Amino acid sequence: MCGIIACRGTTGAADYLMAGLKRLEYRGYDSAGIAVTAQDGSTAVFRTTNRVDSLQTLTNSWEGPELGDAGIGHTRWATHGGVSVANAHPHQDCNQRLSVVHNGIIENADVLRKELSRTGHGFASEVDSEVIGHLLEEAMAHSGDLRQAVDQSVHRLTGSWAFVALDTVTGRVVASAHRSPLLVAQSTEGSFFASDISALTDWVDEFRILGDGDTVELADELIWLHAGVRSPAPDPVSCPPRRQGIQPTDRVDHMAREIDEQPDAAARILDTIGDDIANGALWRSLELAPFERLRLLACGTSLNAGLVIGGAVSRFGGLAHNIVVASEAAGTIVEPGTLTIAISQSGETADVLRAVEEGPRDRPMLALVNNLHSTLARNVDAVLGCSAGAEIGVAATKTFVCQVLVGTGLILSALVEFGRLSSGDAAHLVGELRSLPDRLATATLAARAAIPGIVDEVRHASGFIFLGRGAAVPYAMEGALKLKELTYRWAEAYPAGELKHGPLALVEDGTPVIVVDNGDPRLAGNIAEVLARGGRVVTIGRAGSVVDIPLGTLSPCGPLEAVVPLQLLAFTLAAELGFDVDKPRNLAKSVTVD
């Protein structure tokens, strides 16, 4: 995985592929490549372990035969095999006639590789995806038809895939999907496949989504098969509004800009849903049955947002909640009367999708996503957008804030509708929420003034501890996650009361301990324990803190504004260490493998 684009254009395919890959850079990747038909009947393949710009340089310097109008492209985030040109997509068959790009994981790749090797196929990479091209090669030897070869070969695959195959002899382009997102679109510019509509919005106004078991060929009229049988194409979906500013630049500033956008994003959300919270209208708009308990299903940053949302339903409504790590959801019990909220920024998070797919279908599920056209949004009973807008930095910032705000607003609205929270009390809490944009802005100014000095003191530390109590714990967890993602330093978060149950052994002279101080009186004792062992305490919160910002202790979101200095600590330290803050190593924006 991570990004796919393919085309049969009206002009040179390479230009379309490059523009699409640039649009997909925000997802994160460690290599990139394209394969394009050439006028002499061959395939020109360009691959790199650098950025898409360097791929553009390779195509610009091409001195071979003129490039044609059909091609496929890919940005890869390594799963099988290291980061190398040999492991970069596209992969080819033995005769270099067929080229393939693939998202997902072929679980039986090792078995297939051994079988294919025994029949004379040679492999040039360590990547599971390469077996697809050789399977197609075998099928083509019998049928000579790429579409038939694809339809026959998928029956030998186990796992997940969205792959596109290019036949350089005929210029045909065929794709298949199973448990991995892929879409197709057409316009006067040509016909396209992509894993993300953002790659295509320059050229198309609508698109169609491949379902599990679909095989589609790009042609003047789409040829659509489901389970091997010719079928009508599904209804088209209108493209979302063109997302301005998603084009990455060489500057490492997208994450900084997105942190700065958080007050405006919060204000926009509250302007949209604020009036529908205290009267229950936000909940009623989803047309879901009342719930007696809440199950939050998510990964990573979205899981931390779920912790905040779950805390709100228990604190203000007295209802039980359960936090489920999506990758560990198998076998968990979902009791009657439970609403599951599946949280994912992209709506394509494979762990979440599997948990939804394998969960009980007689229990309602709601998706909280930033992409209303995503796979997750299509596979649940109701959808609520977190309305963060484009976020290019791989490490989530404003999407976290927006998930927390929308999710908490929804919970308050539901509690009013269920009679568990009075409309008057809810209106007071909404007033607290409406103060958040200003509090986020104040926190941003205070953090930008204080964080550089803190970074100077802790830049050589090899590990960090983050602490909080009560509603502050999810924010300590999010702070630790951001530091790990961006600086590649060890960072762990704990409820402060857990210090004496093990983590205190990690504290020595100079160990940075970041405390989200929301005014809990027990924190003073925890801080004293750290200081007694020589730890460097950095407090964020009440008056006198190292980062002095007034935390909203009455807010239904808890101390949400504390996330800003935590984000800026990770960002500033990573930048000082010379790391690519927008594209941290080994991470992808849209994680489409389990």
Residue pairs with C-beta under 8 A, 6 or more apart in sequence:
1 76
1 77
1 79
1 103
1 104
1 180
1 588
1 591
1 592
1 593
2 24
2 27
2 28
2 29
2 75
2 76
2 77
2 103
2 195
2 588
2 589
2 590
2 592
3 21
3 24
3 27
3 29
3 74
3 75
3 103
3 194
3 195
3 196
3 199
4 72
4 73
4 74
4 101
4 102
4 103
4 162
4 164
4 182
4 193
4 194
4 195
5 16
5 17
5 20
5 21
5 24
5 72
5 73
5 74
5 192
5 193
5 194
5 195
5 199
5 200
6 17
6 71
6 72
6 73
6 101
6 164
6 166
6 173
6 175
6 192
6 193
6 194
6 218
7 13
7 16
7 17
7 20
7 69
7 70
7 71
7 173
7 190
7 191
7 192
7 193
7 218
8 69
8 70
8 171
8 173
8 190
8 191
8 218
8 219
9 15
9 16
9 69
9 70
9 189
9 190
10 69
10 188
10 189
10 190
11 69
12 36
12 67
12 68
12 69
13 36
13 37
13 67
13 68
13 69
13 70
13 71
14 34
14 36
14 59
14 67
14 71
16 71
16 189
16 190
16 192
16 203
17 34
17 36
17 71
17 72
17 73
18 34
18 52
18 55
18 56
18 59
18 73
19 202
20 73
20 192
20 194
20 199
20 200
21 32
21 34
21 52
21 55
21 73
21 74
21 75
21 199
22 52
22 247
22 248
23 196
23 198
23 199
23 200
23 201
23 202
23 246
23 247
24 75
24 194
24 195
24 196
24 198
24 199
25 51
25 52
25 75
25 248
25 392
25 583
26 198
26 246
26 248
26 254
26 390
26 391
26 392
26 393
26 394
26 589
27 75
27 77
27 196
27 394
27 588
27 589
27 590
28 77
28 394
28 583
28 584
28 587
28 588
28 589
28 590
29 75
29 76
29 77
29 583
29 588
30 49
30 76
30 77
30 78
30 83
30 585
30 586
31 47
31 48
31 49
31 75
31 76
31 78
31 83
31 84
31 85
31 87
31 88
31 89
32 47
32 48
32 51
32 52
32 55
32 73
32 74
32 75
32 76
32 88
33 45
33 46
33 47
33 48
33 55
33 73
33 74
33 76
33 88
33 89
33 90
33 101
34 45
34 46
34 55
34 59
34 71
34 72
34 73
34 74
34 90
35 43
35 44
35 45
35 46
35 71
35 72
35 73
35 90
35 92
35 99
35 101
35 166
35 168
36 43
36 44
36 67
36 68
36 70
36 71
37 43
37 44
37 67
37 68
37 69
37 70
37 71
37 166
37 168
37 171
38 44
38 64
38 65
38 66
38 67
38 68
38 168
39 65
39 66
39 67
39 68
40 65
41 168
41 169
42 64
42 65
42 96
42 168
43 92
43 96
43 97
43 99
43 166
43 168
44 62
44 64
44 65
44 67
45 90
45 92
45 99
46 55
46 58
46 59
46 62
47 55
47 85
47 88
47 89
47 90
48 54
48 55
48 58
48 85
48 88
49 83
49 84
49 85
49 88
52 75
53 250
59 67
68 171
69 171
69 190
70 166
70 171
70 172
70 173
71 166
72 90
72 99
72 100
72 101
72 164
72 165
72 166
72 173
72 193
73 90
73 101
74 88
74 89
74 90
74 101
74 102
76 87
76 88
76 89
77 587
77 588
78 87
78 586
79 105
79 128
79 593
80 87
80 105
80 109
80 126
80 127
80 128
80 129
81 87
81 125
81 126
81 127
82 126
86 124
86 125
86 126
87 125
87 126
87 127
89 100
89 101
89 102
89 127
89 129
90 99
90 100
90 101
90 166
91 99
91 100
91 101
91 102
91 124
91 125
91 127
91 129
91 130
91 132
91 133
92 98
92 99
92 100
92 124
92 133
93 121
93 133
93 134
93 136
93 137
94 120
94 121
94 122
94 134
94 137
95 137
96 168
97 137
97 140
97 167
97 168
97 169
98 133
98 136
98 137
98 140
98 146
98 165
98 166
98 167
98 168
99 133
99 165
99 166
99 168
100 129
100 130
100 132
100 133
100 136
100 163
100 164
100 165
100 166
101 129
101 163
101 164
102 129
102 132
102 161
102 162
102 163
103 161
103 162
103 163
103 180
103 181
103 182
103 195
103 592
103 593
104 159
104 160
104 161
104 162
104 163
104 178
104 179
104 180
104 592
104 593
105 128
105 159
105 160
105 593
105 594
106 112
106 128
106 129
106 131
106 132
106 157
106 158
106 159
106 161
107 158
107 159
108 157
108 158
108 159
109 128
109 129
109 131
109 159
112 131
112 135
112 156
112 157
113 123
113 130
113 131
116 123
116 131
116 134
116 135
116 138
117 123
119 138
121 134
121 137
121 138
123 130
123 134
124 130
128 159
129 163
132 153
132 157
132 161
132 163
132 165
133 165
135 153
135 156
135 157
136 146
136 149
136 150
136 153
136 165
138 153
139 148
139 149
139 150
139 152
139 153
140 146
140 149
140 167
143 149
143 152
146 165
146 167
146 170
146 172
146 174
146 217
147 172
147 174
147 215
147 217
147 223
147 225
149 165
150 165
150 174
150 175
150 176
150 215
151 176
151 215
151 225
151 228
154 161
154 176
154 178
154 215
157 178
159 179
160 178
160 179
160 180
160 350
160 592
160 593
160 594
161 176
161 177
161 178
161 179
161 180
162 175
162 176
162 177
162 178
162 180
162 181
162 182
162 195
162 210
163 175
163 176
164 173
164 174
164 175
164 182
164 193
165 173
165 174
165 175
166 172
166 173
167 173
167 174
172 217
172 218
172 219
173 191
173 193
173 217
173 218
174 215
174 216
174 217
174 218
175 182
175 184
175 193
175 210
175 215
175 216
175 217
175 218
176 210
176 214
176 215
176 216
177 210
177 211
177 212
177 213
177 214
178 212
178 213
179 212
179 350
179 353
179 354
179 357
180 195
180 350
180 592
181 195
181 196
181 209
181 348
181 374
181 375
181 592
182 193
182 194
182 195
182 209
182 210
183 193
183 194
183 195
183 197
183 207
183 208
183 209
183 210
184 191
184 192
184 193
184 207
184 208
184 210
184 216
184 218
184 222
185 191
185 192
185 194
185 197
185 200
185 203
185 204
185 206
185 207
185 208
186 192
186 204
186 222
187 203
187 204
187 205
189 203
189 204
190 203
191 218
191 219
191 222
192 199
192 200
192 203
192 204
192 218
193 216
193 218
194 200
195 592
196 590
197 207
197 239
197 240
197 373
198 243
198 246
200 207
200 239
201 239
201 240
201 242
201 243
202 242
204 239
205 238
205 239
206 236
206 237
206 238
206 239
207 236
207 237
207 239
208 222
208 233
208 234
208 235
208 236
208 237
209 234
209 237
209 378
210 216
211 226
211 234
213 226
213 227
214 224
214 225
214 226
215 224
215 225
215 226
215 228
216 222
216 223
216 224
216 225
216 233
217 223
222 233
223 230
224 230
224 231
224 232
224 233
225 231
237 373
240 372
240 373
243 389
243 390
244 390
245 390
245 392
246 390
246 392
248 254
248 392
248 582
252 575
252 580
252 581
252 582
253 582
254 392
254 393
254 582
255 392
255 393
255 395
255 397
255 571
255 581
255 582
256 571
256 581
258 391
258 392
258 393
258 397
258 398
259 397
259 398
259 444
259 564
259 567
259 568
259 571
260 444
261 389
261 398
262 397
262 398
262 401
262 440
262 444
262 564
263 437
263 438
263 440
263 441
263 444
264 437
265 387
265 388
265 389
265 398
265 401
265 402
266 401
266 402
266 405
266 436
266 437
266 440
267 437
268 387
269 386
269 387
269 402
269 405
269 406
269 409
270 405
270 409
270 433
270 434
270 436
270 437
272 387
273 282
273 406
273 409
274 409
274 430
274 433
274 434
275 281
276 282
276 285
276 413
277 409
277 412
277 413
277 416
277 426
277 430
277 433
278 412
278 413
278 416
278 423
278 426
278 427
278 429
278 430
279 413
279 416
279 423
280 413
280 414
280 416
280 417
280 423
281 413
282 409
282 410
282 413
283 410
283 413
283 414
283 416
283 417
284 413
284 417
286 366
286 382
286 384
286 410
287 382
288 339
288 364
288 366
288 381
288 382
289 364
290 414
290 417
290 418
291 319
291 337
291 338
291 339
291 364
291 414
292 319
292 320
292 337
292 338
293 319
293 320
293 321
293 322
293 335
293 337
293 338
293 339
294 309
294 310
294 313
294 319
294 320
294 321
294 322
294 338
294 339
294 341
294 411
295 321
295 322
295 324
295 334
295 338
295 339
295 340
295 341
296 303
296 306
296 307
296 309
296 310
296 321
296 322
296 323
296 324
296 340
296 341
296 343
297 306
297 324
297 326
297 329
297 340
297 341
297 342
297 343
297 352
297 355
297 356
297 359
298 305
298 306
298 324
298 325
298 326
298 342
298 343
298 344
298 352
299 325
299 326
299 327
299 344
299 349
299 351
299 352
299 591
300 396
300 481
301 345
301 395
301 396
301 399
301 400
301 478
301 481
302 343
302 344
302 345
302 349
302 352
302 396
302 400
302 403
303 323
303 325
303 326
303 343
304 400
304 474
304 475
304 477
304 478
304 481
305 343
305 400
305 403
305 404
305 407
305 474
306 323
306 341
306 343
306 407
307 323
307 473
307 474
307 477
308 404
308 407
308 408
308 471
308 474
308 475
308 557
308 558
308 560
309 341
309 343
309 403
309 404
309 407
309 408
309 410
309 411
310 321
310 322
310 323
311 321
311 471
311 474
311 558
312 407
312 408
312 411
312 412
312 556
312 557
313 319
313 321
313 411
313 414
313 415
314 320
314 321
315 471
315 556
316 411
316 412
316 415
316 420
316 421
316 425
316 429
316 556
317 411
317 414
317 415
317 418
317 420
317 421
318 420
319 415
319 420
322 338
324 332
324 355
326 342
326 349
326 351
326 352
326 354
326 355
327 351
327 355
327 594
329 351
329 354
329 355
329 358
329 359
330 355
330 358
334 340
334 359
334 360
334 363
336 363
338 363
339 363
339 364
339 365
339 366
340 356
340 359
340 363
340 364
340 365
340 366
341 365
341 366
341 367
341 368
341 407
342 352
342 355
342 356
342 365
342 366
342 367
342 368
342 376
342 380
343 352
343 367
343 368
343 369
343 403
343 407
344 352
344 367
344 368
344 369
344 374
344 376
345 369
345 370
345 371
345 386
345 388
345 391
345 396
345 399
345 403
345 589
346 369
346 370
346 371
346 374
346 589
346 590
346 591
347 367
347 369
347 370
347 371
347 372
347 373
347 374
347 375
347 376
347 377
348 371
348 374
348 375
348 376
348 590
348 591
348 592
349 376
349 590
349 591
349 592
350 591
350 592
350 593
350 594
351 591
351 594
352 376
353 375
353 376
353 379
354 594
356 365
356 376
356 379
356 380
357 379
359 365
364 381
364 382
365 380
365 381
365 382
366 380
366 381
366 382
366 383
366 384
367 374
367 376
367 377
367 379
367 380
367 382
367 383
367 384
368 384
368 386
368 403
368 406
368 407
368 410
369 376
369 377
369 383
369 384
369 385
369 386
370 385
370 386
370 387
370 388
370 391
370 399
370 402
371 377
372 383
372 385
377 383
384 406
384 410
385 406
386 399
386 402
386 403
386 405
386 406
386 407
387 402
387 406
388 398
388 399
388 401
388 402
388 403
389 398
391 397
391 398
391 399
391 589
392 582
393 581
393 582
394 485
394 582
394 583
394 584
394 587
394 588
394 589
395 482
395 485
395 486
395 570
395 581
395 584
395 587
397 482
397 567
400 478
400 563
401 440
401 560
401 563
404 557
404 560
405 433
405 436
405 557
405 560
408 433
408 556
408 557
409 430
409 433
411 556
412 421
412 426
412 429
412 430
412 556
413 426
415 421
415 426
416 422
416 423
416 426
429 555
429 556
432 552
432 554
432 555
432 556
433 555
433 556
433 557
435 552
435 555
436 552
436 555
436 557
436 560
436 561
439 549
439 550
439 552
439 560
439 561
440 560
440 561
440 564
442 549
442 550
442 561
443 549
443 561
443 562
443 564
443 565
444 564
444 568
446 547
446 548
446 549
446 565
447 547
447 549
447 564
447 565
447 568
447 569
448 568
450 546
450 547
450 548
450 565
451 547
451 565
451 568
451 569
451 572
452 572
454 538
454 546
454 547
454 569
455 569
455 572
455 573
455 576
457 512
457 536
458 464
458 512
458 536
458 538
458 573
459 573
459 576
459 577
461 489
461 510
461 511
461 512
461 536
462 489
462 490
463 489
463 490
463 491
463 492
463 506
463 511
464 480
464 483
464 489
464 490
464 491
464 492
464 511
464 512
464 513
464 514
465 491
465 492
465 493
465 494
465 503
465 506
465 507
465 511
465 512
465 513
465 514
465 535
466 476
466 477
466 479
466 480
466 483
466 491
466 492
466 493
466 494
466 513
466 514
466 515
466 516
466 566
467 476
467 493
467 494
467 495
467 496
467 499
467 513
467 514
467 515
467 516
467 523
467 526
468 474
468 475
468 476
468 493
468 495
468 496
468 515
468 516
468 518
469 495
469 496
469 497
469 518
469 520
469 522
469 523
469 526
470 518
470 520
470 558
471 518
471 558
471 559
472 516
472 517
472 518
472 520
472 551
472 558
472 559
472 562
473 493
473 495
474 558
475 516
475 558
475 559
475 560
475 562
475 563
475 566
476 493
476 494
476 514
476 515
476 516
477 493
478 563
478 566
479 491
479 493
479 514
479 516
479 562
479 563
479 566
479 567
479 569
479 570
480 491
480 492
480 493
481 491
481 493
482 566
482 567
482 569
482 570
482 571
483 489
483 491
483 566
483 569
483 570
483 573
484 490
484 491
485 570
485 584
485 587
486 570
486 571
486 573
486 574
486 579
486 581
486 584
487 570
487 573
487 574
487 577
487 579
488 579
488 584
488 585
489 573
492 503
492 506
494 503
496 515
496 520
496 522
496 523
496 526
497 522
497 526
499 526
499 529
499 530
500 529
504 529
504 530
504 533
507 513
507 530
507 533
507 534
507 535
508 533
508 534
508 535
509 533
509 534
509 535
510 534
510 535
510 536
511 530
511 533
511 534
511 535
511 536
512 535
512 536
512 538
513 530
513 535
513 536
513 537
513 538
514 538
514 540
514 566
514 569
515 523
515 526
515 527
515 537
515 538
515 539
515 540
515 541
516 540
516 541
516 551
516 559
516 562
516 566
517 523
517 539
517 540
517 541
517 542
517 545
517 551
518 541
518 542
518 551
518 553
518 558
518 559
518 562
519 541
519 542
519 551
519 553
527 537
527 539
530 537
531 537
537 546
538 546
538 547
539 545
539 546
539 547
540 546
540 547
540 549
540 562
540 565
540 566
541 547
541 548
541 549
541 551
541 559
541 562
542 548
542 550
542 551
543 550
547 565
549 561
549 562
549 565
551 559
551 561
551 562
552 558
552 559
552 560
552 561
553 559
571 581
574 581
574 584
575 581
579 585
